[in-house]
């Protein structure tokens, strides 16, 4: 088991994870990233036509391990007159 920290970067600025999450292995990081990104997207979208949500994962030493992002882009195709 190892503790990983998931720092969130969204429209409200960066939020540093101070508690971390215990995972069995490094291979469990993508599943946790997906869960967090979808939860944040569900809570914050649609806040506008464009949004990027990113998460930087740090290990127990505080070193960055990976970064993942979700980009939402809505383009209206009809013309409002």
Secondary structure, DSSP 8 states (H G I E B T S, - for coil): -EEEEEEEEETTEEE--SS-EEESSGGGHHHHHHHHHHHHHHHH-SSSSEEEEEEEEE-TTS-EEEEEEEEEE----S---
